[in-house]
Every structure is written in structure tokens, then in C-alpha cells.
Amino acid sequence: MDIHDYVELVALALWVISVVGIGILSRVHFKNKRLEQIRDTADKLMKSYVCLYDKENLSNMQKINRIGNAVVDGLEAKGFKLNEQEVRDIFAEVAKQMNDQHDAREN
């Protein structure tokens, strides 16, 4: 083997590393983009459902359950698949949104 063969091996190794790196970074980018879409959609759905159900004469727990289920159903209808932790996060965020709206109404 002469020096040209080593140069070609190094160039091939760099090419393989860059292709693998591009694959990994694109996967991370699209995963983050999906999470951002879920967050935006869930936020819009939550705000609209909180305003809608706020006018009903229900307990706060019933409102949280209805709004949380409506948001989860809306996200699943849009093609998002949610795991248990994401569903719990949605219900926690619904409760937070309701408290924020209640606090804003009192001030």
C-alpha cells in the first residue's frame, strides 16, 4: 500500500462518518419538529377548550377531565400518537391553564 491508498481510505472513512452524522442529525431534527407540532396543536386546543368548558356549570375536576380528553382526542384525530407520559402532561397543563385563567379573571 502506498500513500494514495491511505489517503483514499481516510477520505472513505470521513465520507461514511459524514453520512452517518447527517442521518443522526436529521432524525433528531424531525423528532424535535414533531414535538413542536404536538406542543403547538395541544396549546391551541387547550386554550379553546378551556374557554368553551369554562362557561359550563361543572366542577373543576370534571372540566379538567373533559378538556384533557378532548385535547387527547383532537391530537389523535390529527395523527399524533401519544404515550402515557404525554397524556399526563396534557392533563397537568390543562389544570395549569384553568388556574391561570381563573387567576386572571380574579385580578
N, C-alpha and C positions, 0 to 999 in steps of 0.2 A: 504494500500500500504506500502510495506517495502522498504528498501534501494535499493534492487536489481531491483525493478520496476523503480525507479527513474534513476538508472544507465542505464538501457535499454532504457528509454525514451530519455535520453541525448545522448546516442550512436545513436539512431534512428534519432534524430534531427541533429546531426553532419553529419550523412550519407546523409540525404536529402540536407543539406546545401552544402556538397561537390559535390553531383551530379548536383545540380543547378549551382554551380560555374564552374564546368567543362563544362557544356553546354554553359554557357555565354562566357567563355574564348575561347572555340573552335569556336564559332560563330564569335567573334572578330578577331581571328587568320585567319580564312578563308576569312573574308571580307578584311582584310589587304593584304592577299596573292592575292586576285582578283585585288585589286587596284594596287598592284605592277606589276602584269602581264599586266594590261592595260597600265601602265606607260612605261614599257619596250617595249611593242609592238608598242605603239604610237611613242616612241622616235626613234625606228628603222625605222618605216615607214616614219616619218617626215624627217629624215636625207636623206633617199634615194630619196624621192620625191623632196626635196629642191635641191639636186644635179641634178636631172633629169630636173625639170622645170626651173632651173637657166639658162640653155642654150637656152631656148625659148625667142623669142622677144615679151614679154608681159609686161604690166605694173605690178608694184609690187602688186597692189590690185588684179589683175586677177590671178597672181601667188599664192597669199595667198588663194584666194577662191578655186582655183583648187587643191592646195596641201591639204588644210583643208578638202575639200570634199573627196579627195582620201583617206586621213587618216581615216576619219569617216567611209567611205565605207569599208575600209580594216578591221577596228576593228569590224564592224558589221558582215562582212563576216566570221570573226574568232569566232563569237558567243558572243561578248560583246554587252550589251545593254547600250547605253549612254543616259544620260539625257541632258537637255538644258545647264546646267552649265558646264558639262564636254565638250560639243561641243564648247562652248565659250572659255573654257580653251585651247582646242586644237588649235583653230584659233589664240589665243593670243600667244601660244608657237610657232606656225608656223611663225608668224610675227617676234618673237624674234630670232628664228633660222636663218631666212633670213637676219635680221640685223647683227647678229653675223658673218655670212658667208661673208656678204658684207664688214664689218669692217675688217675681217681677210684678205680679198683679197686686200684691200687698203693698209694695212701695209706691 
